Amino acid sequence: VAWAWLAGTAFSNDASATGVGTIDSAGQVNTTAGFSITGYTATGTAGTIAHGLSAAPEFIIVKHRGQGATGWPVYYGDNTDYKLLNSTSATIDAAQAWNDTSPTSTVFSVGANGGDTNNTSGGATIAYCFHSVEGFSKAASYIGNGNADGSFVFTGFRPAFILLASLTGTNNWSMYDNKRDIDNVVRDYLIPNNSAASAATDTVDFLSNGFKVRNSGAYINTSGTTYIYLAFADQPFKFSN
């Protein structure tokens, strides 16, 4: 299975020439879809990086390409913390990750040496940046209720894909889609932080305006726990029926 997002339009930013950001960047962007692929060379010092979007990213996945044994830090809306896509660890409090600075409509920030080396000096680094687009995508959070009749999460569309994780405890990430599992209850999910085969457990319903949690497992629905998610629409038209 593969999930693909089309950026398509090239962009580049010479920070010293444009005055936008402090670290040069280049990549591809789709401003309509709220998605960009941004490459930059880590400097080791705190700085800002142009992402090419027209609104502030709400979800950023970063990987240092030039250094081994590094993780995939994720920005999810808290500029003091990051979550690792390749780990079961809870959210990590680290000022150096995003320099305690929220992204803007033009740039995102990294601290000195960065959280989990998203800014270690001298290495090529890649960032996948997303912001919510009404009727198409949603990056947000929900609170678990610990019940098999779980939380309903409003997205404004019927999901085709969901990536989610808890912010506390040592729980797996999980991914769901409507291509491997075409009807409710959606049971097949993959875990991006390990090499396990697809799991098969009643987990969520994909509904016309969001999703409904159907499992009390800690990875998706512990009572009082905050879960972050990134979801994309089955029919990405703002006013579709």
Secondary structure, DSSP 8 states (H G I E B T S, - for coil): --------EEEEE-HHHH-S-SB-EEEEEETTTTEEEEEEE--SS-EEEE---SS--SEEEEEETTSSS---EEE-S-TTEEEETT-----EE-HHHHTT----SSEEEE-SB-GGGTB-TT-EEEEEEE--BTTTEEEEEEE--SSSS--EEE-SS-EEEEEEEESSSS---EEEETTT--SSSEEEEB-TTS----EEEEEEEEETTEEEE----HHHH-TT-EEEEEEEESS--TT--
